[in-house]
Amino acid sequence: MSISASLAGFHTSIRHVVAVDGTFLKAKYLGTLFIATCKDGNNQIYPLAFRIGDSENDASWEWFLQKLHDALGHIDDLFVISDRHGSIEKAVHKVFPHARHGVCTYHVGQNLKTKFKNPAIHKLFHDAAHAYRVSKFNFIFGQLEMIDPRTSRYLMDIGVDRWARSYSTGKRYNIMSTGIVESLNAVLKNARDLPVLQLVEELRNLLQKWFVTRQQQAMSMSTELTMWADGELRSRYNMSATYLVEPINSKECNVNYAGISAQILQHFMLHFVLQVFYY
């Protein structure tokens, strides 16, 4: 099931990053609810498609993604994010051969906690995964490798381009996990107890309410950016205004914020970048 408005909005207004996952149903006949969802420009859940099937297996994921492909058509810059379920990876490569497939950094981080039980490793992984620049990633990953070479080998085996933003071969923007699916699962917690027909009606009713509410919010906006993006920009601008910049020489400077200093190397000029989430 996919609402026509969701499909239309995906093509015109949504970043082409789709998170997919499955969650179990609790009614008499059990089964699995398959979900494909995105984030809109206001950083909100944007449900795209649903499917009810028996379980997470090769046939189920391929069928669901094939129907999603039929509904969306070819998307040049599609990026799909999931956990490391083997059936999802195989189905993505088969149905969307031109898409990029990334793994959820939250799930990888939880695996690191289980396998290596070192809080410092988990923090370094998170920082490396979210780094925008390759130079910053290499510095952080080098620290991780010194602490525990086993961890670095484990992460390299997964494929750095699949979990690190700086090495990603596709555009995943700031969407690093399948948390948007998990959030939707939480919203549907009680609905998953319902029989199939009532569950589908609950999904339709939920989307109807969300679309109306968001339309009203959008029509009342007084900023060029969405409310969330405008808030992020203002917060980062205000923070940058407190930086104390002191030249070291013609190529380097020292940036001090809240008592924390960091040397920033610039080869030809002093240049400062305020990173803003982009759409």
C-alpha positions as CSV (number, residue, x, y, z in Angstrom):
1,M,0.0,0.0,0.0
2,S,1.2,3.5,-0.9
3,I,-0.7,6.7,-0.9
4,S,-0.5,8.6,-4.2
5,A,0.3,11.9,-2.4
6,S,3.3,10.2,-0.8
7,L,4.6,9.0,-4.2
8,A,4.1,12.5,-5.8
9,G,5.8,14.3,-2.9
10,F,8.8,11.9,-3.0
11,H,9.6,12.9,-6.6
12,T,9.2,16.7,-6.0
13,S,10.1,17.6,-2.4
14,I,11.9,14.7,-0.7
15,R,15.6,13.7,-0.5
16,H,15.9,10.4,-2.3
17,V,16.9,8.5,0.8
18,V,14.6,5.6,1.8
19,A,14.9,3.6,5.0
20,V,13.4,0.2,5.0
21,D,12.7,-2.3,7.8
22,G,10.3,-4.9,9.0
23,T,8.5,-5.3,12.3
24,F,6.4,-8.2,13.7
25,L,2.6,-8.1,13.9
26,K,0.8,-9.3,17.1
27,A,-2.7,-10.2,15.9
28,K,-4.1,-13.7,15.5
29,Y,-2.2,-14.6,12.3
30,L,1.0,-12.7,13.2
31,G,3.1,-11.8,10.1
32,T,5.4,-8.9,9.4
33,L,4.8,-5.3,8.5
34,F,7.3,-4.0,5.9
35,I,7.9,-0.3,5.8
36,A,9.7,2.1,3.5
37,T,9.9,5.7,4.8
38,C,11.9,8.9,4.3
39,K,12.4,12.3,6.0
40,D,10.7,15.5,4.8
41,G,12.3,18.9,4.8
42,N,11.1,19.6,8.3
43,N,12.9,16.5,9.6
44,Q,9.7,14.6,10.1
45,I,8.7,11.0,9.2
46,Y,7.5,10.7,5.6
47,P,5.9,7.3,5.1
48,L,6.3,6.0,1.6
49,A,5.0,2.4,1.4
50,F,3.8,-0.6,3.5
51,R,3.4,-4.3,2.9
52,I,2.1,-7.1,5.1
53,G,3.8,-10.5,4.6
54,D,4.8,-13.7,6.4
55,S,8.4,-13.0,7.5
56,E,11.6,-11.3,6.5
57,N,13.1,-13.5,3.8
58,D,14.5,-13.2,0.3
59,A,11.1,-13.5,-1.5
60,S,9.3,-11.1,0.8
61,W,11.9,-8.3,0.5
62,E,12.2,-8.7,-3.2
63,W,8.4,-8.6,-3.7
64,F,8.1,-5.5,-1.6
65,L,11.0,-3.6,-3.2
66,Q,9.8,-4.6,-6.7
67,K,6.4,-3.1,-6.0
68,L,8.1,0.0,-4.6
69,H,10.1,0.2,-7.8
70,D,7.0,-0.2,-9.9
71,A,5.4,2.7,-8.0
72,L,8.4,5.1,-8.0
73,G,10.0,4.3,-11.4
74,H,13.7,4.7,-11.9
75,I,15.4,7.1,-9.5
76,D,19.0,8.1,-10.5
77,D,20.3,9.0,-7.1
78,L,18.3,6.7,-4.8
79,F,19.9,5.7,-1.6
80,V,18.5,2.8,0.5
81,I,19.4,2.4,4.2
82,S,18.7,-0.7,6.2
83,D,20.1,-3.0,8.9
84,R,22.4,-5.7,7.8
85,H,19.7,-8.2,7.0
86,G,21.1,-10.3,4.1
87,S,17.7,-10.5,2.3
88,I,17.4,-6.7,2.1
89,E,20.9,-6.2,0.6
90,K,20.2,-8.9,-2.0
91,A,16.8,-7.4,-2.9
92,V,18.1,-3.8,-3.2
93,H,20.9,-4.9,-5.6
94,K,18.5,-6.9,-7.7
95,V,15.6,-4.5,-7.9
96,F,17.4,-1.2,-7.7
97,P,20.7,-2.0,-9.4
98,H,21.7,1.6,-9.8
99,A,20.9,2.6,-6.2
100,R,23.4,2.9,-3.3
101,H,22.9,0.7,-0.2
102,G,24.0,1.9,3.2
103,V,23.8,0.3,6.6
104,C,22.2,1.8,9.7
105,T,25.0,3.2,11.9
106,Y,22.9,2.6,15.0
107,H,22.7,-1.2,14.4
108,V,26.4,-1.3,13.6
109,G,27.1,0.6,16.8
110,Q,25.0,-1.8,18.8
111,N,27.0,-4.7,17.3
112,L,30.2,-3.1,18.3
113,K,29.0,-2.8,21.9
114,T,28.1,-6.5,21.9
115,K,31.3,-7.7,20.2
116,F,34.0,-5.5,21.7
117,K,32.4,-4.0,24.9
118,N,34.5,-0.8,24.8
119,P,32.6,2.5,25.2
120,A,35.5,4.4,23.7
121,I,35.3,2.4,20.5
122,H,31.6,3.1,20.2
123,K,32.1,6.9,20.6
124,L,34.9,6.9,18.0
125,F,32.8,4.9,15.6
126,H,29.9,7.4,15.9
127,D,32.2,10.4,15.3
128,A,33.9,8.7,12.3
129,A,30.6,7.7,10.8
130,H,29.1,11.2,11.0
131,A,32.3,13.1,9.9
132,Y,31.7,15.2,6.8
133,R,35.3,15.4,5.7
134,V,37.6,12.5,4.7
135,S,40.5,14.1,6.6
136,K,38.5,14.2,9.9
137,F,37.3,10.6,9.3
138,N,40.9,9.3,8.7
139,F,42.0,11.0,11.9
140,I,39.3,9.5,14.1
141,F,39.5,6.1,12.5
142,G,43.2,6.1,13.1
143,Q,42.6,6.6,16.8
144,L,40.1,3.7,16.7
145,E,42.5,1.5,15.0
146,M,45.2,2.1,17.6
147,I,42.9,1.3,20.4
148,D,41.6,-2.0,18.9
149,P,42.7,-3.2,15.4
150,R,40.0,-5.9,15.6
151,T,37.3,-3.3,15.5
152,S,38.8,-1.5,12.5
153,R,39.0,-4.8,10.6
154,Y,35.4,-5.5,11.5
155,L,34.2,-2.1,10.2
156,M,36.4,-2.4,7.1
157,D,34.8,-5.7,6.3
158,I,31.4,-4.1,6.3
159,G,32.6,-1.6,3.8
160,V,33.5,2.0,4.9
161,D,31.4,3.5,2.1
162,R,28.3,1.8,3.5
163,W,28.4,3.4,6.9
164,A,30.7,6.5,6.8
165,R,29.2,9.7,5.4
166,S,32.5,11.1,4.2
167,Y,33.2,8.0,2.0
168,S,29.6,7.4,0.8
169,T,29.4,7.1,-2.9
170,G,25.8,8.3,-2.8
171,K,23.9,11.1,-1.2
172,R,22.6,10.0,2.2
173,Y,22.7,13.6,3.7
174,N,22.2,13.5,7.5
175,I,20.2,10.3,7.5
176,M,22.5,7.8,9.1
177,S,20.1,5.2,10.6
178,T,16.8,3.5,10.2
179,G,15.5,5.5,13.2
180,I,12.7,7.0,11.2
181,V,11.3,3.5,10.7
182,E,11.7,2.6,14.4
183,S,9.9,5.8,15.3
184,L,7.0,4.9,12.9
185,N,7.0,1.4,14.5
186,A,6.5,3.1,17.9
187,V,3.6,5.1,16.6
188,L,2.0,1.9,15.3
189,K,2.7,-0.1,18.5
190,N,-1.0,-0.5,19.3
191,A,-2.2,-0.8,15.7
192,R,0.0,-3.9,15.2
193,D,-2.4,-5.7,17.5
194,L,-5.2,-5.2,15.0
195,P,-6.4,-7.6,12.2
196,V,-5.1,-6.7,8.8
197,L,-8.0,-4.7,7.5
198,Q,-8.2,-2.5,10.6
199,L,-4.4,-2.1,10.5
200,V,-4.5,-0.9,6.9
201,E,-7.3,1.6,7.8
202,E,-5.3,2.8,10.8
203,L,-2.3,3.5,8.5
204,R,-4.5,5.4,6.0
205,N,-6.1,7.4,8.8
206,L,-2.7,8.3,10.3
207,L,-1.3,9.5,7.0
208,Q,-4.4,11.6,6.4
209,K,-4.0,13.3,9.8
210,W,-0.3,14.0,9.2
211,F,-0.8,15.4,5.8
212,V,-3.5,17.8,6.9
213,T,-1.5,19.0,9.9
214,R,1.7,19.5,8.0
215,Q,-0.1,21.3,5.2
216,Q,-1.5,23.7,7.8
217,Q,1.9,24.2,9.4
218,A,3.5,24.9,6.0
219,M,0.9,27.4,5.0
220,S,1.5,29.4,8.2
221,M,5.3,29.5,7.8
222,S,7.0,32.9,7.6
223,T,10.5,31.7,6.8
224,E,12.1,30.5,3.5
225,L,13.4,27.4,5.1
226,T,11.3,24.9,7.0
227,M,10.9,25.5,10.8
228,W,13.3,22.8,11.6
229,A,16.0,23.9,9.1
230,D,15.6,27.5,10.1
231,G,16.1,26.6,13.8
232,E,19.2,24.5,12.9
233,L,20.7,27.4,10.9
234,R,20.0,30.0,13.7
235,S,21.5,27.7,16.4
236,R,24.7,27.1,14.4
237,Y,25.0,30.8,13.5
238,N,24.6,31.8,17.2
239,M,27.2,29.2,18.2
240,S,29.7,30.3,15.6
241,A,29.4,33.9,16.8
242,T,31.1,32.8,20.1
243,Y,34.2,31.4,18.4
244,L,37.5,33.2,19.2
245,V,39.8,33.0,16.2
246,E,43.6,33.7,16.7
247,P,46.0,33.6,13.8
248,I,49.1,31.4,14.2
249,N,50.7,32.1,10.8
250,S,49.7,32.8,7.2
251,K,48.3,29.2,6.8
252,E,47.0,28.3,10.3
253,C,44.7,29.7,13.0
254,N,43.6,28.6,16.4
255,V,39.8,28.5,17.0
256,N,38.7,28.5,20.6
257,Y,35.2,27.7,21.7
258,A,34.1,27.2,25.3
259,G,37.7,26.7,26.4
260,I,38.4,24.1,23.7
261,S,41.0,24.9,21.1
262,A,41.5,23.3,17.7
263,Q,44.1,24.1,15.0
264,I,42.5,24.4,11.6
265,L,44.9,24.1,8.7
266,Q,44.2,26.2,5.6
267,H,46.7,26.1,2.8
268,F,46.1,29.4,1.1
269,M,43.6,31.4,3.1
270,L,41.6,31.5,6.2
271,H,38.3,30.0,5.4
272,F,35.5,29.0,7.8
273,V,32.6,26.9,6.9
274,L,29.2,26.8,8.7
275,Q,27.9,23.4,7.9
276,V,24.1,23.3,7.3
277,F,21.9,20.4,6.5
278,Y,21.0,20.6,2.9
279,Y,18.1,19.2,0.9
